[in-house]
Amino acid sequence: MLQVSSPIAGCMRWGAWGANFSTADYLDIINACLEQGISSFDHADIYGDYTTEGDFGAALAEQPSLRFKMQLITKCGIQMMSHKRPHHQVKSYNTSKEHIIASAERSLQQFHTDYLDVFLIHRPDPLMQPEEVAEAIHLLKIQGKILHFGVSNFYPHQVDILRKYIPVEINQLEISLLHLPPFTNGMLDHCLQHSIIPMAWSPLGGGILNEEESPRFQRIATCASELAEIYQTGVNQILIAFLLSHPSGILPVIGTTKVARLVQAKEARNILLRREDWFKLFTASLGKEVD
């Protein structure tokens, strides 16, 4: 059975695409997360221009015992233009059997581990052959190299194409008060219907929710601030509690370099938003009352 922490630590900005952590920095933040009970770490092969998995793995190589205290999540399927991949001629998607297996093998090497807890297809591929994906994932599971399989950014019909051939346990989606479609377009309903775990990337709207000047941002910030006072908590906790209230069991992936932000998201688990307060936030984002 899949067991991951809530929240999940998103590592996209820990390396070359953000903080440029040293190995010592990685060890510090990994240990700080684990001390707070935040044991799941979200990656993708492309993060940091194909370097962040390896940077994280260098920390695990220094303290191998950490691997058994955590869950590693990573993704494959996007081929970026990069000097690290000089054979890529155009940004594209690749869900061929060969690419999936090669990506998993490479991630295992980068992390200095024998298995990946969760392995996701990063984006829907117009040329995806579902039988090929199933063959690759089945082989990797039989070999013990991946424990759980899922997708990212897939619509329900795209998930169902895969589900015909192999179980899909996770769908990582953009979900936040700034991105409401999953609540109404069937994506979260589909997760609930088929016991698929929804993971929310950018659950705080990219961390800019309190910095924008647009009327929509102001409405959300005002509403969240009022509710934070009522519930005696912080604005970020309210924004995450909004997601956690959904019956599908959303797991937020917090893409931050600050452990304090992850702790705020953890604190949100203790907030039980009243139904009308949930709709106050939803309405603030919509800019009108529900139909």
PLY file of the C-alpha trace (Angstrom):
ply
format ascii 1.0
element vertex 291
property float x
property float y
property float z
element edge 290
property int vertex1
property int vertex2
end_header
0.00 0.00 0.00
1.30 3.42 -0.95
2.28 5.54 2.04
3.47 9.10 1.50
3.61 12.13 3.73
1.31 15.12 3.62
2.71 17.47 2.54
5.19 16.20 -0.02
8.42 18.17 -0.40
8.75 19.38 -3.99
12.43 19.47 -4.99
12.25 21.24 -8.36
13.86 24.44 -7.04
16.42 22.84 -4.77
19.07 22.58 -7.47
20.10 24.45 -10.61
16.60 25.84 -11.19
16.61 27.63 -7.86
18.61 27.44 -4.66
21.65 25.59 -6.04
21.98 23.62 -2.82
25.31 22.05 -2.00
25.42 18.45 -0.80
25.58 19.78 2.77
22.51 21.93 2.10
20.63 18.91 0.75
21.49 16.93 3.86
20.34 19.77 6.09
16.96 20.20 4.43
16.35 16.45 4.03
17.05 15.86 7.71
14.95 18.86 8.72
12.04 17.54 6.66
12.34 14.06 8.15
12.42 15.51 11.66
9.07 17.15 10.89
7.57 13.91 9.57
7.78 15.11 5.96
9.21 11.99 4.36
8.19 12.18 0.68
10.30 14.02 -1.91
9.02 14.86 -5.39
11.39 14.96 -8.36
11.46 14.66 -12.14
14.35 13.64 -14.35
14.36 17.04 -16.08
14.59 19.15 -12.90
17.67 21.32 -12.73
18.39 20.60 -16.40
18.74 16.88 -15.61
20.90 17.49 -12.51
18.68 17.69 -9.41
18.14 13.95 -9.03
21.91 13.48 -9.02
22.46 16.31 -6.54
19.88 14.81 -4.19
21.42 11.39 -4.72
24.86 12.69 -3.75
23.42 13.53 -0.34
21.95 10.04 -0.03
25.32 8.56 -0.95
26.85 10.40 2.01
24.12 9.23 4.40
22.67 6.01 2.92
20.48 5.37 5.97
18.29 8.32 4.97
16.94 6.37 2.00
15.00 4.02 4.24
13.28 6.89 6.03
11.83 8.48 2.89
9.74 7.95 -0.21
11.21 9.03 -3.54
8.82 10.21 -6.24
10.08 10.99 -9.71
8.75 11.49 -13.23
9.80 10.78 -16.79
8.52 11.35 -20.30
9.52 14.94 -21.12
12.54 15.29 -23.42
14.06 18.74 -23.03
16.57 20.50 -25.23
19.73 20.46 -23.13
23.49 20.13 -23.40
22.95 17.18 -21.05
20.91 15.52 -23.79
22.57 16.66 -27.05
20.64 14.07 -29.09
17.32 15.83 -28.34
16.42 17.86 -31.42
13.15 19.35 -30.14
11.28 19.47 -26.83
8.97 16.48 -26.97
7.30 13.68 -25.03
8.46 10.09 -25.05
6.49 7.27 -23.42
8.02 4.43 -25.40
8.89 1.27 -23.50
12.58 1.82 -24.10
12.51 5.40 -22.85
10.51 4.62 -19.71
12.84 1.79 -18.71
15.97 3.80 -19.51
14.61 6.77 -17.52
13.85 4.63 -14.49
17.29 3.02 -14.64
18.95 6.43 -14.89
16.95 7.80 -11.94
17.93 4.79 -9.84
21.58 5.50 -10.61
21.21 9.21 -9.87
19.57 8.57 -6.50
21.99 5.76 -5.57
19.04 3.53 -4.77
17.65 0.16 -5.81
14.02 1.24 -6.05
11.73 4.21 -6.61
8.67 4.47 -4.40
6.58 6.29 -7.03
7.25 6.60 -10.76
5.06 8.92 -12.84
4.60 9.72 -16.53
5.14 13.49 -16.51
2.81 14.62 -19.31
0.29 13.06 -21.68
1.99 11.94 -24.88
-0.08 12.20 -28.11
1.85 9.21 -29.47
1.50 7.10 -26.32
0.99 3.39 -26.87
-0.67 2.26 -23.62
0.38 -1.37 -24.11
4.03 -0.27 -24.29
3.72 1.79 -21.13
2.12 -1.16 -19.34
4.86 -3.52 -20.49
7.57 -1.17 -19.23
5.92 -0.57 -15.87
5.10 -4.25 -15.37
8.74 -5.18 -16.01
10.05 -2.50 -13.65
7.65 -3.64 -10.95
8.55 -7.30 -11.37
12.21 -6.32 -11.02
11.42 -4.37 -7.84
12.73 -1.15 -9.33
9.48 0.78 -8.88
6.83 0.17 -6.25
3.94 2.37 -7.41
2.96 3.85 -10.77
1.01 6.92 -11.73
0.74 9.88 -14.07
0.91 13.65 -13.99
-1.33 16.18 -15.75
-3.52 13.47 -17.32
-7.21 14.00 -18.03
-9.63 11.26 -16.98
-9.97 9.76 -20.46
-6.17 9.61 -20.76
-5.91 7.85 -17.41
-8.58 5.38 -18.48
-6.64 4.46 -21.60
-3.79 3.34 -19.36
-6.06 1.77 -16.75
-7.23 -0.68 -19.40
-3.74 -2.22 -19.29
-2.23 -1.36 -15.89
-3.37 0.10 -12.55
-2.83 3.85 -12.13
-2.46 4.86 -8.50
-1.62 8.57 -8.67
-2.41 11.60 -10.80
-0.35 14.69 -10.04
-2.31 17.77 -11.10
-2.18 21.52 -10.82
-4.74 22.30 -8.12
-5.10 25.48 -6.09
-7.40 28.40 -5.46
-5.78 29.90 -8.54
-6.47 26.79 -10.60
-9.97 25.51 -9.91
-10.79 23.38 -13.02
-10.01 20.00 -11.36
-12.86 20.64 -8.92
-15.41 20.92 -11.72
-14.07 19.23 -14.86
-14.19 15.67 -13.57
-10.51 15.22 -12.75
-10.93 14.96 -8.98
-14.23 13.09 -9.40
-12.35 10.54 -11.49
-9.69 10.18 -8.78
-12.40 9.63 -6.19
-14.26 7.15 -8.38
-11.19 4.98 -9.03
-9.30 5.42 -5.74
-6.53 7.34 -7.51
-4.49 9.60 -5.23
-4.43 13.21 -6.46
-1.21 15.07 -5.75
-1.45 18.84 -6.14
1.47 20.67 -7.68
1.64 24.43 -7.18
-1.00 24.21 -4.41
-0.24 27.78 -3.31
-0.44 29.14 -6.85
3.32 29.20 -7.34
3.97 31.01 -4.08
2.74 34.35 -5.44
-0.72 34.32 -3.95
-0.03 37.18 -1.58
2.06 39.24 -3.97
-0.26 39.94 -6.89
-2.30 43.07 -7.40
-5.13 41.70 -9.53
-8.68 41.76 -8.14
-8.79 37.97 -8.08
-5.66 37.69 -5.97
-6.90 40.42 -3.67
-10.25 38.65 -3.17
-8.56 35.37 -2.30
-6.03 37.01 0.00
-8.71 38.98 1.81
-10.94 35.95 2.30
-8.05 33.74 3.41
-6.84 36.40 5.85
-10.30 36.71 7.39
-10.56 32.94 7.79
-7.03 32.70 9.16
-8.07 35.06 11.95
-11.18 33.01 12.68
-9.31 29.71 12.74
-6.31 31.28 14.53
-3.81 30.16 11.94
-1.90 31.52 8.93
-3.03 32.33 5.40
-0.96 29.53 3.82
-2.48 27.03 6.22
-5.96 28.11 5.12
-5.04 27.81 1.44
-3.79 24.25 1.97
-6.75 23.36 4.20
-8.98 24.31 1.25
-7.38 21.50 -0.77
-7.34 19.01 2.09
-11.08 19.45 2.54
-11.83 17.71 -0.74
-13.03 14.09 -0.34
-10.55 12.77 -2.93
-7.70 13.12 -0.42
-5.48 15.66 -2.17
-1.80 15.51 -1.19
-0.09 18.91 -1.65
3.37 19.02 -3.22
4.98 22.11 -1.71
7.74 23.39 -3.97
9.77 25.42 -1.50
13.31 25.66 -0.21
12.04 26.65 3.26
11.15 23.95 5.76
8.90 26.46 7.54
6.61 26.51 4.49
6.37 22.74 4.58
5.54 22.86 8.29
2.75 25.34 7.55
1.27 22.87 5.09
1.55 20.11 7.68
-0.29 22.29 10.20
-3.15 22.63 7.72
-4.05 18.98 8.37
-5.42 20.08 11.75
-7.84 22.60 10.23
-11.36 21.43 9.48
-12.89 24.12 7.29
-16.61 24.51 7.62
-18.43 23.86 4.36
-19.51 27.49 3.95
-15.97 28.71 4.63
-14.73 26.42 1.85
-17.27 27.99 -0.49
-16.26 31.47 0.62
-12.78 30.75 -0.70
-14.11 29.08 -3.83
-16.41 32.06 -4.50
-13.59 34.54 -3.88
-11.57 32.83 -6.59
-14.49 32.63 -9.02
-15.43 36.27 -8.49
-19.10 35.36 -8.38
-21.46 33.12 -6.49
-21.80 29.51 -7.59
-24.54 28.77 -10.12
0 1
1 2
2 3
3 4
4 5
5 6
6 7
7 8
8 9
9 10
10 11
11 12
12 13
13 14
14 15
15 16
16 17
17 18
18 19
19 20
20 21
21 22
22 23
23 24
24 25
25 26
26 27
27 28
28 29
29 30
30 31
31 32
32 33
33 34
34 35
35 36
36 37
37 38
38 39
39 40
40 41
41 42
42 43
43 44
44 45
45 46
46 47
47 48
48 49
49 50
50 51
51 52
52 53
53 54
54 55
55 56
56 57
57 58
58 59
59 60
60 61
61 62
62 63
63 64
64 65
65 66
66 67
67 68
68 69
69 70
70 71
71 72
72 73
73 74
74 75
75 76
76 77
77 78
78 79
79 80
80 81
81 82
82 83
83 84
84 85
85 86
86 87
87 88
88 89
89 90
90 91
91 92
92 93
93 94
94 95
95 96
96 97
97 98
98 99
99 100
100 101
101 102
102 103
103 104
104 105
105 106
106 107
107 108
108 109
109 110
110 111
111 112
112 113
113 114
114 115
115 116
116 117
117 118
118 119
119 120
120 121
121 122
122 123
123 124
124 125
125 126
126 127
127 128
128 129
129 130
130 131
131 132
132 133
133 134
134 135
135 136
136 137
137 138
138 139
139 140
140 141
141 142
142 143
143 144
144 145
145 146
146 147
147 148
148 149
149 150
150 151
151 152
152 153
153 154
154 155
155 156
156 157
157 158
158 159
159 160
160 161
161 162
162 163
163 164
164 165
165 166
166 167
167 168
168 169
169 170
170 171
171 172
172 173
173 174
174 175
175 176
176 177
177 178
178 179
179 180
180 181
181 182
182 183
183 184
184 185
185 186
186 187
187 188
188 189
189 190
190 191
191 192
192 193
193 194
194 195
195 196
196 197
197 198
198 199
199 200
200 201
201 202
202 203
203 204
204 205
205 206
206 207
207 208
208 209
209 210
210 211
211 212
212 213
213 214
214 215
215 216
216 217
217 218
218 219
219 220
220 221
221 222
222 223
223 224
224 225
225 226
226 227
227 228
228 229
229 230
230 231
231 232
232 233
233 234
234 235
235 236
236 237
237 238
238 239
239 240
240 241
241 242
242 243
243 244
244 245
245 246
246 247
247 248
248 249
249 250
250 251
251 252
252 253
253 254
254 255
255 256
256 257
257 258
258 259
259 260
260 261
261 262
262 263
263 264
264 265
265 266
266 267
267 268
268 269
269 270
270 271
271 272
272 273
273 274
274 275
275 276
276 277
277 278
278 279
279 280
280 281
281 282
282 283
283 284
284 285
285 286
286 287
287 288
288 289
289 290
